[in-house]
Amino acid sequence: MRPGESFCECCGQPLEAARCVRCGPAPVDPEGYCERCGLRQPAESDHVEVEAGGAAGVSDRGLRHARNEDAMALVAADGLTIGVVCDGVSSSPRPETASSTAAGTGAATLLAELRSGADPASATRAAVARAAAAVAALASSPEDAPACTYVSAVVEPGAITVGWVGDSRAYWLRAESPADRPADASAVPAGGPAASTAPVPESAPTVPMPVVPVPVASAPADDSALLTEDDTAAPGVLSAWLGADAGEVEAHVRTLAPEGPGVLLVCSDGLWGYLEEARALAPLATGDAPPEAARALVRHALAAGGRDNITVLVVPYGPPPGPAPADLGRNA
């Protein structure tokens, strides 16, 4: 080509539509790979940052995956914040489509239900049902069933409501000073997260989940805690997910009212696979403004190996004025 030209003189390919970041103008196939050198071209979804109503989120492809199969949605309206994180099941077809569909559908349904007068727990169940139906509709056959996990949060003054299906998580993290940080807060488990999470086959035996979260109802009011319980039959094997092959989907819902300030952290296993203890997460998530805190958490996972896609939402929380509610947590 010559400077200023718009088409390749050899093949006629539009140059702006086929420019490899490594070797320049060259055919790029529909999957985003250069047909000359084989390099996968960067995609917009490889690294995404969002902010809304003081909350922030970061989603990153990580260091090992060819694409980002996570998705997130963040909405601030009517005095509350809605966040959704979905992790595509890598063993399913088009997992990135499943996660983006579920995240967008879930956030939109939550907002619509809350505006119609539904309480957060009912709105959360409706959102999961709508998201599950939307993901199931993506399947063209039983063998072509995109799938993903789902976790959502509604944060309002005085209350937090979370809902989930799968092994993406939500944490309540109280505000901490650097002096509160445990000595091993930056420790990285050997091996990190599993390379992918697969649905459990029908014949797989059910075994106890490998991680036991702190029960919210029994946690002191000022303690950080894991709020969700993984739907897993074995490490890295899901027992519940969204998809046409998931069967009947039942959302887990939990509502709590922390007494002091902190943040609600919603994340995929690309983060908690490297740092899963709530008290270790708290200093990283609460020490800075939400945008920088979200970036710091993603940087931690990348520095630890970045074997999976990483998605993080950091939503600040403050109790309402006046006496704090007596009930810290309850299953809704």
N, C-alpha and C positions, 0 to 999 in steps of 0.2 A: 504494500500500500504506500501511498504518498501522503505527506502531511496534509491534513484537512479533508482527506477523502472519507467517505462514510461506508464504503463497501470494499471487500477484498477483491482485488483484480483477478485472482485465480478462481475462486469459488462463488463470488457474489454475496458472501455472508455479510449481513449488517455488522459493522465493526463494534458499535456500542452494545450490541446484544451478545457479542462473543469475544470477550477480552479476558484471557486468562491472567491472573495476577502474577503468574510466574513467567510465562513465555509470550505474553502480549496477545495480539489478535489471533484467535484460533477458535475452531468449533467447540462449543460447550454443549454437552448432551442435556436432555431434560432433567436428569438427576443431578446436574450441577457439576459434572466432572469434565475436565478438559480432555478432548479427544486426541490432543497431541502429546501431552505429558502425563495425563492421568490424574492431575491434581484436582482435589475437590475444591470448588470455589467457595469463598466465605458467603454465608447466608445471613440475612437480617436477624434470624432467630438464634444465631450462635451466641450472641450476648445482648440481652435486653434489660433495660432499667426503666422503672416506672415510679412515679410519685403521685400521691393523692391525699389531701387532707392531713398532712403531717406524717403519713405512713409512706413506706418505700419498699420496693422489691427489686431483686436482681435475679436473672436467670441466665445461666452460662452453660455452654456445651460441654465443658470439662476438657480434659486432655486426651481421653482415649476414644470417645464416641465420635462417629462420623457426622452426627447431627444432634441437635438439641430436641429430645423427645419430651421434655417437660413443657408446661405452659402455666401461666399465672394470669389472674385478673385482679385488679384493685380499683375499688370504687369508693368515693367519699361523697355522701349526700345526706341531707336531712339530719345532720348532727351525729351520724354514725359512719363507720367504716366497714366495708365488706371486702374480704380477701379470699381468693380461691387458688389453690395449687394442685395441679394434676401431673402425674408422672406416667408417661406412656409405657406400656408393657412391651419391652423390646422383642419378646418372642412372638408378638402378634404383628399382623400386617398394618402398616401406616400408623404406628403408635403416636406419632406427632400430631396426626389429624384427630385421633381420639382425645388426646389431652387438651388440645386447643378448643375442640368442640365442647368438651365438658366444662372447662374453665369459663368460657364465655357464656354458655347456657346457664351454668350454676349462678354466676354473679348477676346476670340479668334477671333470673327468676327470683333470687333473694330480694333484690331491690323492688321488683314488682309486688311480691307477696307482702313485704313489710309496708309498702305504701298503701296496700289494700287493707291494712289493719291486722294482718296476721302477727302473732307473737314470733320472736326469733326462732324458737324451737320448731314450731310448725312450718315456718318459712324455710328453715334448713331442710326439713324432710321433703318438702315440696321441691326444693331446688335439686336435691340429690335424685329424686324420682325423674324430674325433667331432664337432668343431665344424663342419667342412665338411659333413658329412652332415646335421647339424641345420639349417644354413642352407639347404641344397638342398631339404630337406623342406618349407620354407616356400612354395615355388613351387607355384602352381596350374596353370601352363602355361609353355611356353618364353618367352612374352612377359611373364609375371608371375614374375620371378626376383629376389627381394631379394638384395643382395650387400654384402660388406664386406671390409676388410682385416683382418689379424690379426697381433699380435705378443705373445709371452708371455715371462716370465722366471721361473726358479726360482733363488732366492738362498739359499744355505746357507753355513755357515762354511767358507771356503776355496775355494768354487767358485760360478760363475754359469753358468747354461745358458739361452740364449735361442733362441726359434724364431719364424719369421715367414713370412707370405705377403702380398705387397703392398708398400705403401710406408710403413706405420707403422714406427717405428724404436726401437732400443734403443742406448743409449750407456753406456760405462764412463767415469765421471768421477772422477778422483782428487781427494782432498781438497786444496783450495788455500786460500791466504790471499788477502785482498784485493789484496795487492801483486802477485800472480801474474796478475791480470786484464789481458788485452790492452787496448790503448788503444781499439780499435774494437769491444769486446765488445758494446756496446749498439747497434751500427749495424744499421739495418733495411734489407734489400734493397728497392729500388723495386718496388712492385707487390705484394709479399708472395706468399703461396701462391696457387695456382690456386683459382678459386671452387669447383670440384668436380673429382673425379677419376673418370674413366670407364674401364671395361674396354676393352682394345684390340680393335678389330674383326679378324675373321679375315684380312682383306686388308691390314691395316696392316703396313708393313715394320718389321723389327726394327732399331733403331739403338742405339748405345752409350748407357748410362745417363748422365744429365747430371752426376751427383755421384759422385765417386770416393772411397770411404771409405778410411781408413787400415787396411791389413790387420792384423788382430789379431796374427797370428803373428809379424810383424816389428816390432810396436810395442814400445818400451821398457816395462819393467814398471811404471813410474810414470807413463806417459803416459795422458791421456784419449784415447778413441777411439770412433768410430762402429763398432758391432758388426754391423750389418745392411747389406744391399745391396738397394736398391729394386728390386722387380719392375716395371719400367717399360719400355715400348717407345719412349716419347718423353715429354718433360716433361708431367706431368699425365695420362698415359695408362697404365693398368695393363696388365701382361702376365700377372698372376696375381692371383687373388682367391678368396674363398669365395662360392659360389652355384651354383644349378642349371645355370647357363650357363658355369661356369668350366672344365669338362672335368676331367681328372684333377688333383687338387691334391697337390703335393709340398712338404712343409715343408722350409725351410732351418733347420738346427740348428747352433749353435756353443756350445762350452763353453770357459770361461777361468778362470784362477786368479790374480787380481791379487795382487801381493806386499804392497801397502799398503792402507790404508783409503780409502774413497770411497763413491760411490753409483752405483746402477744406475738410469738414467733411461729410462723407457719412455713413448713419446709418439706422438701423431698428427701429421699434417703441419700442423695448425693452429698448432703451436709451431715445428717445425723449418723451416717455410716462411719464418719471420722470423729465426730464429737457429739455424743448422744446424751450425756448427763446434763440435766437442767442447770445445776449449779456451775458447771463449767461453761455452759453457753451464756449465762447471764452477763458476765463482765463484757464479753464481746458484743452482745446485743444491746446493752443498756448504757455503755460508756460513752457513746457518741450519738449524734443525731441519726435518725433512722436511715437516711441514704448511705452515710458512711458506715453505719453498723452493718447494713446488708452487704455492702462491698467487702467489709472486713471478714464477714463470715464466709463469703464466697472465696476470698483470697486464702483463707485458712484451708478450705477443702481442696483448692487447687495446689497449694503448697504441700498438702498431705498426700497428693497423688492424683486427684481429679479423675478417678476411674469412672465416675458416672456423671450424668448431667446434674447440675446443682441449681436449685431454685429456692429462694428465701424471701419471705415477706416479713417486715418488721413494723408492727402497728402499736403506737404508744397508747397507754391506758392511764386514766386517772379516775379515782373514785369520785362520786358526786359530793357536793358540799353537804355538811352535816354529818350525823352519826353514820358510821359504816354499817352496812347490812350484816346481820348476825350469821347468815347462812353463807358459808364460803363456796360450797359446791354441791351440786345435786345432779343426778342423772335425770335427763328430761324425758 
